Amino acid sequence: MSDKTQILLDLLDLEPLEVNIYRGQNRDLGTGRVFGGQVFAQALVAAKRTVDGPREAHSAHGYFILPGDLKAPIVYFVDKLRDGASFTTRRVTAIQHGQAIFNLSASFHIQENGFEHQDAMPAAPDPESLPRELDLIREMADRIPERLRPILTQERPLDFRPVNPVDQFMGDVSPPHRLAWFRVLGSLPDDLSIHQAVLAYASDYGLLTTALQPHGVPFRSPTLQIASLDHSLWMHRPFRADEWLLYSTDSPVSAGARGFVRGSIFSRTGQLVASVAQEGLLRVREPKQP
């Protein structure tokens, strides 16, 4: 396991403070605020800590209320709403500086057999034939603001390999569709909840860029205000986050300064293992006057 992967696992290993209360730390990804996938994944971990028996998360729905402060830990309060015969429901509130910054509703389910069908996995080149996104970013390091350069070019726990890379600093116009392979570096323990937490973390990465593609506005534009408003994740089947997963996203609509994105995550064998939906703020601001 790489050092960066261990850092990610440590980030998701919350500190218990009291019964149903946990504390998590932060990692800076260069946005100036807590990464949405981090608080989503940590809240899911907090919820899972209060679930007894062999029940795994099948759905989680979160609202981002306030930007997270990178300099302060996040405290997670878990409400045990229901423990049923086959489903368990939890609500999690993330607190910083005495205010709620995020809340999550999560449901856990025992393993059951039933009907099965799914959409087909899109055709995509093998991940080994594609460059790492990190290497593509390093090639344009001279265009990255100096204060962000060490953060954006550092080694990462997740290896993303976009099929059709989008320049984060140039305004290329393209259809609102995106394909990318990803996996965590190294091997993870067999515990499914760890793989689910890593997937929850990764599911928010670059999602809203899909909604920007038809408009020719780069993700790193200084006039763009972009933020996740809500995020939903459904996990359909067991999977491994240390094996290649294909993330297919599309954005059917943007309106009212909000963009909507859907995502499907497939195993390399073609199984649809998870689905994602997110709405985010896409606001163009007037450039600052010199």
N, C-alpha and C positions, 0 to 999 in steps of 0.2 A: 504494500500500500504506500502511495506517495505521501510525502509530508503534507502537501496541500489537501489531500483527501482526508488525512487525519484531522487537519484543522477544521474541515467541513463537518466531520463527525463530532468533533468537540463542540462545534457551534450548535449542533442539534441535540447535544446531550445536556439537557436543562438541569439546573441546580434546584433541588427541592427546598422550599423555604418553610412551608407549613402544609397541612393537609389540603390537597388540591390547589396549591399555589407553587409556582415555579418561576425561576429567573433565567433569562438567556442573555448572552452577550451579542455583539454586533461585528460585522465585517464590512469594510468600506469597499464598494465596487466602483467608486468614482462618480456617483451621482449627487453626492452631498447629503444624502439621506439614507435611511435604512432600506435595503433592497426588499421589495415587496415579497419576493419568493422566500426570503429568510423568515420574516415574521409569520407568513402563512405556514411554512413548514414547522417552525417552532411551536405555533399554536396547535398544529395537528399532533405533534409529539406530546404536548401537555395534555391534550384530550386523551390520547392513547394511554398515558400513564395511569389514568383513572379507570380503565376498562379491565374487568376481570374476565378470565377465560379466553379461549381461542376465537376471538372476534377481531376482524381486520377492517380497517377503514374502507368504505366503498364510495362515500361522497363527502365533500367538504365545501362549504360556501362562506366566503369571507368578504367583509367590507373594510376598505381602507379609509379611516376617519381623519387622521392627521398624519403629516410626514413624521417619520421616526427620527429621533435624535441619535446620531452615531456615537455620541460621547456618553450616553447614559444606558445602563442595562434596561431590559424590558421585563416586566413582571406579568405573568400569565395567571389569571384566576379562572378556574374551571368550575362550571355549574353542572352537576350530574342530573340532567333533566329526566332521563328514563333508562331503566334497565329492564328490557322486555325479554320474552322467551327466545327471540332470535335477533332482535335489533337493540342496539344501545345508542342513545343520543346524548351528545355533550354540547355545551356552549362555552366558548372561551373568550375572555376579554383581555386584551393586551394593554398594559398601563405604563405610561412614562410621565414623570413630573405630575402625578396625581390626575392625569387625564387619560381617557380611553383613546388609543390611536388606531385600534383594529379590533374587530370581533369576528368570531368564527363559529359556525354551526357545523358539527361533524356527526356522521352516523357510521356505526360499526355493525357488522353482520357476521353471523356464523356461516361456515361453508355449506352451501346447498347446491344440488344439481337441478337443472331445469332446461328450458328451451335455449337454443343458441343460434345466433346468426350475427353477421357483421358486414360492414363495408370492406371492400378489397383494399389492400395496401397500395398506395401509388407507386409507380415505377420510379426507381432512384438508383444512381450509380452506387457501387459498393463504397462504404465509408473509407476504406483503405486507399481508394483512388483519389480522394479529395484532400485538399490542404486543411490544416487546422485553422479555425477562425483566429486563434491567437497569433499564428504566423502571418496571416493577412493583416492583422492590426499592427504587428511589429514592422511590416513593410511600409506602413504609412506613419511611422512614429514621429516624423518631422512635422506632421500636421496636427499632432495631439498637443494641446496646451501643456506647457512644461510641468505645471503642478499635478496634472493628471497622468503624465507619461509613465511614472513608475507604477502606478496602480493598474492602468489599462494594459500594460505590457508584461506584468508579472505572471508567473506560472499559475495555473488554475486547477481546481480539483475536477472540473468538468471539461471534457474534450468535445467541443462543438465543431461540426464540419458541415457548413452550409452547402447545399447543392448549387444554388445561384447566389453567390455572396452579394450583399448590398453594401455599398460604400457609406459608412456612417458620417462622412463629411461632405459628400457630393450629393446633389439633388437629382439622381436618376429616376425617371418615371418608368414604372413597371406594374404589371397586374398585381392585385392584392393576394398573392399566393406565395407561400414560403415552404421549403423543404430543408430539413437539417437533421443529420445524425448526431446523436450525443450519447455519452456514457461517462460514468465516473472513472477516474484513473485508478488502477489497481483492483484488488478484490475486496468485496464487502462481506461481512458475516452473513449467514443464511437467514437471519431474522427478517421476515417480510416487512415488518414495520420500519426497519431501517431503510429498505429499498423504497418504501412508500414515502418516507420523509425526504429522501434525496430527490425523488421524482417531483414531489410537491415544490421543493426548492427550485428545481430546474424548469418547472412548467411555466414560470413567470418570466423566464429569461428571453428577452428580445421579442416578446409576444406582440406588443403594440407597434413594432416597426412594420409589421405586415399591413396595418391600416394606413401607414404613411406612404407606402410605395406608389400608389396611383397619383399622389400629389407632388412628387418630386421634392419632398422636404426631408433632409437628412436627420437622423436621430440626434446627432450632435449639433444641430443648428442652434445658434445663440438666441434666436427669436422664438424658439419652440418651448412651450411649457407642456411637459408630458408626465402623466402620473396614472398609475392604476387606480381605478375607483372600486372595482369589485373583482373577484376571482372565484371561479368554481372549478372543481376537479372531481371527476368520477373515475374510480378505478374498477375495471371490469374483471380482471383476471390477475393471478399472481405473475410477477415478472422479476427480472433482475436489473438493477440500475447500473451494474458493472458490466453489462453486455450492451451491444449497440441497440439503440432505440431510434426509430425514425419519427420525427416530429413534423407533421403536416398541418399548416395553419392557413386560414383564409379569412378575409374581412369582407362580409357581405354588405356592410353599410358603415358610413361615417356621417354624422349629422349633429347639429347643435353643439359643436366643439367637443363631441365625444366620438370615439371610434370603437367598434365592436369587432372582436376577433374570436374565431372558433378554432379549436385544435384537436387533432387526433394523434395518438401516440401508439406506434406499432412496434412489436418485437421484430427482430430480424427474420424470424420464421413467418411473419405475416399476420400474427395475432394482434387484434386491436385490444390493447391492454388498458388504455385510459383515454378519457375525453376531457377537454378543457373549454371554458368560455370566459371571456373577460371583456369588460367595458372600461375604457380609459379616457382621461382628459387629453385632448389634442388642441391646445390653444396657441394661436400665433400672437405674439406680443410685438408691439412697436419697438424697433431697435433703440437702444439708449443713445441719447445725443451726446457727442463729445463735449 
